[in-house]
């Protein structure tokens, strides 16, 4: 197994992915201000800061994200008579961006406080600058979790390298590359207006090739594994897309998502459900294909006279066992993602008729069932691909070695002399 060649092939695939995504300008990421107050517009300046709702500054889409540290957080109340509202006054030290080094203050009503931060917490804030740059409006977005992410990535790399050495690095390359392909290829192609099936086909081909070369090295079986994995991923996508369309699934959309599709009317919101679920399921289908192709190749080394039928049967046996391990993991993962919805349903005692037909629940249930069905349908296609290739290699063996009595572990008498 040529490790350097496999690493170079994987790096080339990732570079190709980035190159494919580079020229795609996503319309949704372009902010084009239209206002009569353009004289106050500049980098990080809002044209809507002055507007208020119920006494609070309303947030616009023009502003700047930055990291901040909570220096102080005090809870008090505002109001008169019997009408009091609890609020929190935050003192924040801005770390990055154009306001770096400044200490700014903001007040958040208790009902609007999504973070409930304490002194010393690191946050991500959204800063809007209005007519008075010295008094920007600050919105608390979430905790700054970058340190936790960097630590987890470092520990993951260390564990994989300690346990698997160079092969562990190749596994990590496959994991990171698959995520990068989804980020840099699949999403931009969809946003560009490509047919969802074509966008998924291009992205899944790159992901399958990357996984195959990373796991199996630069060899013939790697090429067959890449082809089989791509074919399996396409079968899964076709199954999920057809059943999603038949079931009329719709994405769970917040205000930002609704604005995105309103600004991009040519994009199909329903395709997001199929693409998102299929990208996760495609990874399972590619894993299934790698196991089947590699297993059939090893079995053929011990039984070189096997034809298509024997190789196909062996692939089905291997794939069935692997599928039996993947299916419970798939349903358990879906149960974990939907746990909050299940808890909410039980808490409010929602009837099954109402709960199962919500977008959140129906997307989860139908895509998981469709994915399990798609992987089952992909297994024969994967096995047929592997069996077709390895049965062709048997026909190319020397006629003497095609004799029924010959086995690779038994030498021919004429060779021993």
ROVEXMI-223545 format. One record per residue (C-alpha): residue number from 1; residue in one letter; x, y, z. Coordinates in Angstrom, 1 decimal, padded with zeros to 4 digits. Layout:
BEGIN
NUM/A/X/Y/Z $
...
//
This chain:
BEGIN
1/X/000.0/000.0/000.0 $
2/X/001.6/003.3/-001.1 $
3/X/000.9/005.7/001.7 $
4/X/002.5/008.7/000.0 $
5/X/000.5/008.1/-003.2 $
6/X/-002.7/007.8/-001.3 $
7/X/-002.0/011.0/000.6 $
8/X/-001.2/012.9/-002.6 $
9/X/-004.4/011.6/-004.3 $
10/X/-006.5/012.7/-001.3 $
11/X/-004.8/016.1/-001.3 $
12/X/-005.5/016.5/-005.0 $
13/X/-009.2/015.7/-004.4 $
14/X/-009.5/018.3/-001.7 $
15/X/-007.7/020.9/-003.8 $
16/X/-010.1/020.1/-006.7 $
17/X/-013.0/020.5/-004.3 $
18/X/-011.8/024.0/-003.3 $
19/X/-011.2/024.9/-006.9 $
20/X/-014.7/023.9/-007.9 $
21/X/-016.2/026.0/-005.2 $
22/X/-014.1/029.1/-005.6 $
23/X/-015.9/030.8/-008.5 $
24/X/-019.4/030.3/-007.2 $
25/X/-020.7/033.6/-005.8 $
26/X/-023.5/032.9/-003.5 $
27/X/-026.2/035.5/-003.8 $
28/X/-027.5/034.9/-000.3 $
29/X/-024.2/036.1/001.2 $
30/X/-024.3/039.4/-000.6 $
31/X/-025.7/042.3/001.4 $
32/X/-027.0/045.1/-000.9 $
33/X/-028.3/048.0/001.1 $
34/X/-031.2/050.0/-000.3 $
35/X/-032.0/053.1/001.7 $
36/X/-032.3/056.8/001.5 $
37/X/-029.9/057.0/004.5 $
38/X/-026.9/055.8/002.6 $
39/X/-024.8/058.7/003.9 $
40/X/-024.5/056.9/007.3 $
41/X/-023.5/053.5/005.7 $
42/X/-020.0/052.3/006.1 $
43/X/-018.3/049.1/007.2 $
44/X/-020.1/047.8/010.3 $
45/X/-022.7/050.6/010.2 $
46/X/-026.4/049.9/010.3 $
47/X/-029.2/051.9/008.6 $
48/X/-031.8/050.5/010.9 $
49/X/-030.3/051.0/014.4 $
50/X/-032.5/054.0/015.2 $
51/X/-035.7/052.1/014.9 $
52/X/-037.1/050.6/018.1 $
53/X/-039.6/047.9/019.1 $
54/X/-041.2/048.1/022.6 $
55/X/-038.4/050.4/023.7 $
56/X/-035.6/048.1/022.5 $
57/X/-033.3/048.7/019.5 $
58/X/-034.3/046.4/016.6 $
59/X/-031.5/044.5/015.0 $
60/X/-030.8/044.8/011.3 $
61/X/-028.7/042.6/009.1 $
62/X/-025.8/045.2/008.8 $
63/X/-023.2/044.9/011.5 $
64/X/-020.1/043.2/012.8 $
65/X/-019.5/040.0/014.7 $
66/X/-016.8/040.0/017.3 $
67/X/-015.6/038.0/020.3 $
68/X/-016.0/039.5/023.8 $
69/X/-015.3/038.8/027.4 $
70/X/-017.9/039.5/030.1 $
71/X/-016.3/041.8/032.7 $
72/X/-019.4/042.2/034.8 $
73/X/-023.1/041.2/034.8 $
74/X/-025.6/042.8/037.1 $
75/X/-029.3/042.0/037.4 $
76/X/-031.8/044.7/038.2 $
77/X/-035.4/045.6/037.4 $
78/X/-037.1/048.4/035.6 $
79/X/-040.6/049.7/035.6 $
80/X/-043.1/051.4/037.9 $
81/X/-045.9/050.5/040.2 $
82/X/-046.6/046.8/039.8 $
83/X/-045.2/046.5/036.3 $
84/X/-041.6/045.5/036.7 $
85/X/-039.3/043.7/034.2 $
86/X/-036.1/042.0/035.1 $
87/X/-033.0/042.8/033.0 $
88/X/-029.2/042.2/033.0 $
89/X/-026.6/044.9/032.4 $
90/X/-023.5/043.5/030.8 $
91/X/-020.1/045.1/030.7 $
92/X/-018.1/043.6/027.7 $
93/X/-014.5/043.8/026.7 $
94/X/-014.4/043.5/022.9 $
95/X/-011.5/041.3/021.7 $
96/X/-011.7/041.3/017.9 $
97/X/-013.0/043.5/015.1 $
98/X/-013.0/047.3/014.7 $
99/X/-014.0/047.8/018.3 $
100/X/-011.1/045.6/019.7 $
101/X/-009.9/046.8/023.1 $
102/X/-013.0/048.8/024.0 $
103/X/-015.3/048.1/027.0 $
104/X/-018.9/048.5/026.0 $
105/X/-022.1/048.1/027.9 $
106/X/-025.5/046.6/026.9 $
107/X/-028.7/045.8/028.7 $
108/X/-030.7/042.7/027.9 $
109/X/-034.3/042.1/029.0 $
110/X/-034.6/038.8/030.9 $
111/X/-037.2/037.4/028.4 $
112/X/-034.7/038.2/025.5 $
113/X/-031.5/036.9/027.2 $
114/X/-030.5/033.7/025.3 $
115/X/-027.1/033.4/026.9 $
116/X/-027.4/034.2/030.7 $
117/X/-023.7/034.8/030.8 $
118/X/-021.6/035.4/033.9 $
119/X/-018.4/037.3/034.6 $
120/X/-015.4/035.7/032.7 $
121/X/-017.5/034.0/030.0 $
122/X/-016.4/034.4/026.4 $
123/X/-019.2/035.4/024.0 $
124/X/-019.9/036.1/020.4 $
125/X/-021.6/039.5/020.0 $
126/X/-023.2/041.3/017.1 $
127/X/-022.3/045.1/017.0 $
128/X/-024.4/047.7/015.2 $
129/X/-023.1/051.2/014.9 $
130/X/-025.6/053.9/014.3 $
131/X/-025.4/057.7/013.9 $
132/X/-023.2/057.8/017.1 $
133/X/-020.2/055.4/016.6 $
134/X/-019.3/055.8/020.3 $
135/X/-022.6/054.2/021.4 $
136/X/-023.1/051.0/019.3 $
137/X/-025.9/048.6/020.0 $
138/X/-024.7/045.1/021.1 $
139/X/-026.6/041.9/020.8 $
140/X/-025.4/038.7/022.6 $
141/X/-025.4/035.8/020.1 $
142/X/-023.9/032.8/021.9 $
143/X/-020.9/031.5/023.8 $
144/X/-017.6/031.5/022.0 $
145/X/-016.9/027.8/021.7 $
146/X/-013.8/027.9/019.5 $
147/X/-011.4/026.9/022.3 $
148/X/-013.5/023.8/023.0 $
149/X/-013.5/022.9/019.3 $
150/X/-009.8/023.4/018.9 $
151/X/-009.1/021.2/022.0 $
152/X/-011.4/018.4/020.7 $
153/X/-009.7/018.5/017.3 $
154/X/-006.3/018.3/018.9 $
155/X/-007.3/015.4/021.2 $
156/X/-008.9/013.6/018.3 $
157/X/-005.8/013.8/016.1 $
158/X/-003.6/012.7/019.1 $
159/X/-005.8/009.7/019.8 $
160/X/-006.0/008.6/016.2 $
161/X/-002.3/008.9/015.7 $
162/X/-001.5/007.0/018.9 $
163/X/-003.9/004.2/018.1 $
164/X/-003.4/003.9/014.3 $
165/X/-000.3/005.8/013.3 $
166/X/-000.2/007.0/009.7 $
167/X/-003.5/005.2/008.9 $
168/X/-005.1/007.3/011.6 $
169/X/-004.0/010.5/009.8 $
170/X/-005.5/009.1/006.6 $
171/X/-008.8/008.5/008.5 $
172/X/-008.7/012.1/009.8 $
173/X/-008.0/013.4/006.3 $
174/X/-011.1/011.5/005.0 $
175/X/-013.2/013.0/007.8 $
176/X/-012.0/016.5/007.3 $
177/X/-012.2/016.2/003.5 $
178/X/-015.8/015.0/003.6 $
179/X/-016.8/017.9/005.7 $
180/X/-014.9/020.3/003.4 $
181/X/-016.5/018.9/000.3 $
182/X/-019.9/019.4/001.8 $
183/X/-019.0/023.0/002.8 $
184/X/-017.1/024.0/-000.4 $
185/X/-018.8/022.1/-003.1 $
186/X/-022.3/020.8/-002.2 $
187/X/-023.6/024.0/-000.6 $
188/X/-022.2/026.4/-003.2 $
189/X/-023.4/024.3/-006.1 $
190/X/-026.9/024.3/-004.6 $
191/X/-026.8/028.0/-003.9 $
192/X/-025.6/028.6/-007.4 $
193/X/-028.8/027.1/-008.8 $
194/X/-027.5/023.7/-009.9 $
195/X/-029.9/020.8/-010.2 $
196/X/-029.8/019.2/-006.7 $
197/X/-029.2/015.7/-008.1 $
198/X/-026.2/017.0/-010.1 $
199/X/-024.8/018.9/-007.2 $
200/X/-025.0/015.9/-005.0 $
201/X/-023.5/013.6/-007.7 $
202/X/-020.4/015.8/-008.0 $
203/X/-019.9/016.2/-004.3 $
204/X/-020.5/012.5/-003.5 $
205/X/-018.1/011.4/-006.2 $
206/X/-015.3/013.5/-004.6 $
207/X/-016.2/012.3/-001.1 $
208/X/-016.3/008.7/-002.2 $
209/X/-012.9/009.0/-004.0 $
210/X/-011.4/010.7/-001.0 $
211/X/-012.6/008.0/001.4 $
212/X/-011.5/005.1/-000.8 $
213/X/-008.0/006.4/-001.5 $
214/X/-007.6/007.4/002.2 $
215/X/-008.7/004.0/003.5 $
216/X/-007.4/001.6/000.9 $
217/X/-004.4/003.4/-000.6 $
218/X/-003.6/003.9/-004.3 $
219/X/-004.7/000.6/-005.8 $
220/X/-007.3/-000.9/-008.2 $
221/X/-009.7/-001.8/-005.4 $
222/X/-009.6/001.8/-004.3 $
223/X/-010.9/002.8/-007.7 $
224/X/-013.6/000.2/-007.5 $
225/X/-014.5/001.2/-004.0 $
226/X/-014.8/004.9/-005.1 $
227/X/-017.1/003.9/-007.9 $
228/X/-019.2/001.6/-005.8 $
229/X/-019.4/004.1/-003.0 $
230/X/-020.6/006.8/-005.4 $
231/X/-023.1/004.5/-006.9 $
232/X/-024.4/003.6/-003.4 $
233/X/-024.6/007.3/-002.4 $
234/X/-026.6/008.1/-005.6 $
235/X/-029.1/005.3/-004.8 $
236/X/-029.5/006.6/-001.3 $
237/X/-030.1/010.2/-002.6 $
238/X/-032.6/009.0/-005.2 $
239/X/-034.6/007.1/-002.5 $
240/X/-034.6/010.0/000.0 $
241/X/-035.4/012.6/-002.7 $
242/X/-038.3/010.6/-004.1 $
243/X/-039.8/009.8/-000.8 $
244/X/-039.3/013.4/000.5 $
245/X/-041.0/014.8/-002.5 $
246/X/-043.8/012.2/-002.2 $
247/X/-044.3/013.1/001.5 $
248/X/-044.1/016.9/000.8 $
249/X/-041.4/017.5/003.4 $
250/X/-040.4/021.1/004.1 $
251/X/-037.4/022.4/006.0 $
252/X/-037.8/023.9/009.5 $
253/X/-037.2/027.6/008.7 $
254/X/-036.4/030.5/011.0 $
255/X/-036.6/034.1/009.9 $
256/X/-033.2/034.1/008.3 $
257/X/-033.9/031.0/006.3 $
258/X/-037.2/032.4/005.1 $
259/X/-035.5/035.6/004.0 $
260/X/-032.9/033.5/002.2 $
261/X/-035.5/031.7/000.1 $
262/X/-037.5/034.8/-000.5 $
263/X/-034.4/036.5/-001.9 $
264/X/-033.6/033.4/-004.0 $
265/X/-036.9/032.2/-005.4 $
266/X/-035.3/029.9/-007.9 $
267/X/-034.0/027.6/-005.2 $
268/X/-036.1/024.7/-004.0 $
269/X/-036.5/024.7/-000.2 $
270/X/-037.5/021.0/-000.2 $
271/X/-034.2/020.0/-001.9 $
272/X/-032.4/021.2/001.3 $
273/X/-034.1/018.4/003.3 $
274/X/-033.0/015.7/000.7 $
275/X/-029.5/017.1/000.3 $
276/X/-028.9/017.4/004.0 $
277/X/-030.2/014.0/005.0 $
278/X/-028.5/012.3/001.9 $
279/X/-025.1/013.8/002.7 $
280/X/-025.1/012.2/006.1 $
281/X/-026.5/008.9/004.7 $
282/X/-024.0/009.0/001.8 $
283/X/-021.2/008.7/004.3 $
284/X/-022.8/005.5/005.6 $
285/X/-023.3/004.2/002.1 $
286/X/-019.6/004.9/001.2 $
287/X/-018.5/003.1/004.3 $
288/X/-020.7/000.1/003.3 $
289/X/-019.1/000.1/-000.2 $
290/X/-015.6/000.2/001.2 $
291/X/-016.3/-002.8/003.4 $
292/X/-017.9/-004.8/000.6 $
293/X/-015.3/-004.1/-002.1 $
294/X/-012.3/-004.6/000.2 $
295/X/-013.9/-007.8/001.6 $
296/X/-014.7/-009.2/-001.9 $
297/X/-011.1/-008.4/-003.0 $
298/X/-009.7/-010.4/-000.1 $
299/X/-012.0/-013.3/-000.6 $
300/X/-011.1/-013.4/-004.3 $
301/X/-007.4/-013.7/-003.3 $
302/X/-008.3/-017.0/-001.6 $
303/X/-010.7/-018.1/-004.3 $
304/X/-009.4/-016.8/-007.6 $
305/X/-011.7/-019.0/-009.7 $
306/X/-014.9/-017.5/-008.3 $
307/X/-017.2/-016.0/-010.9 $
308/X/-019.8/-013.3/-010.6 $
309/X/-022.3/-015.3/-008.7 $
310/X/-019.9/-016.4/-006.0 $
311/X/-018.3/-012.9/-005.6 $
312/X/-021.8/-011.3/-005.5 $
313/X/-023.0/-013.7/-002.8 $
314/X/-019.9/-013.1/-000.7 $
315/X/-020.4/-009.3/-001.1 $
316/X/-024.0/-009.6/000.0 $
317/X/-023.0/-011.6/003.1 $
318/X/-020.3/-009.0/004.1 $
319/X/-022.7/-006.1/003.3 $
320/X/-025.6/-007.6/005.2 $
321/X/-023.4/-007.9/008.3 $
322/X/-022.1/-004.3/008.0 $
323/X/-025.6/-003.0/007.3 $
324/X/-026.8/-004.7/010.4 $
325/X/-024.4/-002.6/012.4 $
326/X/-025.1/000.6/010.6 $
327/X/-028.9/000.5/010.8 $
328/X/-029.2/000.6/014.7 $
329/X/-026.6/003.4/014.8 $
330/X/-028.6/005.4/012.2 $
331/X/-031.9/005.1/014.2 $
332/X/-030.2/005.7/017.5 $
333/X/-028.6/008.9/016.1 $
334/X/-031.9/010.1/014.8 $
335/X/-033.5/009.4/018.2 $
336/X/-030.7/011.6/019.7 $
337/X/-031.3/014.5/017.3 $
338/X/-035.0/014.3/017.9 $
339/X/-034.9/013.9/021.7 $
340/X/-035.8/017.6/022.4 $
341/X/-038.9/017.3/020.2 $
342/X/-039.9/014.0/021.8 $
343/X/-039.5/015.5/025.3 $
344/X/-041.6/018.5/024.2 $
345/X/-044.3/016.2/022.8 $
346/X/-044.5/014.2/026.0 $
347/X/-044.5/017.3/028.2 $
348/X/-047.4/018.9/026.5 $
349/X/-049.1/015.6/025.7 $
350/X/-049.4/016.4/022.0 $
351/X/-051.5/013.8/020.0 $
352/X/-049.5/011.7/017.5 $
353/X/-051.5/013.2/014.7 $
354/X/-050.3/016.7/015.5 $
355/X/-046.7/015.7/016.4 $
356/X/-045.8/013.3/013.6 $
357/X/-046.9/015.9/011.0 $
358/X/-044.8/018.8/012.2 $
359/X/-042.0/019.7/009.9 $
360/X/-039.4/018.8/012.5 $
361/X/-040.7/015.3/013.3 $
362/X/-041.7/014.3/009.8 $
363/X/-038.4/015.4/008.4 $
364/X/-036.6/013.2/010.9 $
365/X/-038.8/010.2/010.7 $
366/X/-039.2/010.0/006.9 $
367/X/-035.6/010.8/006.0 $
368/X/-034.3/008.2/008.4 $
369/X/-036.7/005.5/007.1 $
370/X/-035.9/006.5/003.5 $
371/X/-032.2/006.4/004.2 $
372/X/-032.4/002.9/005.7 $
373/X/-034.3/001.8/002.7 $
374/X/-031.9/003.5/000.4 $
375/X/-028.9/001.7/002.0 $
376/X/-030.7/-001.6/001.6 $
377/X/-031.3/-000.9/-002.1 $
378/X/-027.7/000.3/-002.6 $
379/X/-026.2/-003.0/-001.2 $
380/X/-027.0/-005.1/-004.3 $
381/X/-025.7/-002.3/-006.6 $
382/X/-022.5/-002.1/-004.6 $
383/X/-022.1/-005.9/-004.6 $
384/X/-022.8/-006.2/-008.3 $
385/X/-020.1/-003.5/-009.1 $
386/X/-017.5/-005.3/-007.0 $
387/X/-018.4/-008.8/-008.3 $
388/X/-018.4/-007.6/-012.0 $
389/X/-014.8/-006.3/-011.7 $
390/X/-013.4/-009.3/-009.8 $
391/X/-015.1/-011.8/-011.9 $
392/X/-013.5/-010.2/-015.0 $
393/X/-010.1/-010.6/-013.4 $
394/X/-010.7/-014.3/-013.0 $
395/X/-011.1/-014.6/-016.8 $
396/X/-007.6/-013.2/-017.3 $
397/X/-005.8/-015.9/-015.2 $
398/X/-003.5/-018.3/-016.9 $
399/X/-005.4/-021.2/-018.4 $
400/X/-003.4/-023.7/-016.3 $
401/X/-004.3/-021.9/-013.1 $
402/X/-007.9/-022.0/-014.1 $
403/X/-008.0/-025.7/-013.6 $
404/X/-010.4/-026.7/-010.9 $
405/X/-007.7/-028.4/-008.9 $
406/X/-005.5/-025.3/-008.5 $
407/X/-005.5/-023.2/-005.4 $
408/X/-003.1/-020.4/-004.5 $
409/X/-001.8/-022.2/-001.4 $
410/X/-000.9/-025.4/-003.4 $
411/X/002.0/-025.3/-005.8 $
412/X/001.8/-027.0/-009.2 $
413/X/004.0/-030.1/-009.5 $
414/X/005.5/-028.9/-012.7 $
415/X/006.7/-025.7/-010.9 $
416/X/008.3/-027.7/-008.0 $
417/X/010.2/-029.9/-010.5 $
//
